[in-house]
Amino acid sequence: MAEGAVLLHGFAKPVEVDLLADLRDIVEQAPFRHMVTPGGHQMSVAMTNCGGLGWVTDRTGYRYDADDPETGKPWPAMPPSFRELAEQAADHAGFGGFSPDACLINRYQPGARMSLHQDEDEEDFAAPIVSVSLGLPAIFLFGGLKRSDTPRRFRLQHGDIAVWGGPARLRFHGIAPLADGEHALLGRQRINLTFRKAL
């Protein structure tokens, strides 16, 4: 996709059954919710987390927190199926030694989108971002280091993994409004697993 950014087509498909079973367990403990931005805008994408830290947003700002603000309990542990896939994808993309401590789980339903943004709430930008696509296809917008840079468009299918780090780590990226459809395993939705090293 760019220097430091790789798209691994179908990389997650061999473990899709394990991923989806573990996803169901996570969502039972920490259900999806529509978070609110500091500006008071409710996000169209529903979110939850697993791992030692979870990314959250509310009126006070964006941050990582060890506890789910809705339950007061720690986020569900990151399943081995999630962690191993993220580590293998990062290694395959040239980022060996990746050890994620956070997995943000996004649920897109038709019409949901993610505006262009940088992943910049982490303490150290040395580790890459590993983003797993499951369910309906989506258009991934991968821009430059300035918000005004025109993004390139990549079609993400079920099982694809995008990995970006190094010179691409702070590139702006987003998801175009999700087109309606029906996926054999996930129905009318797209699930995105975003693995990060937050601390």
PyMOL commands that set and color helices and strands:
alter all, ss='L'
color gray80, all
select helices_A, chain A and resi 13-29+80-92+166-168
alter helices_A, ss='H'
color red, helices_A
select strands_A, chain A and resi 5-8+46-50+54-58+61-65+102-108+114-117+129-135+138-142+152-156+161-164+173-175+190-196
alter strands_A, ss='S'
color yellow, strands_A
deselect
rebuild
show_as cartoon
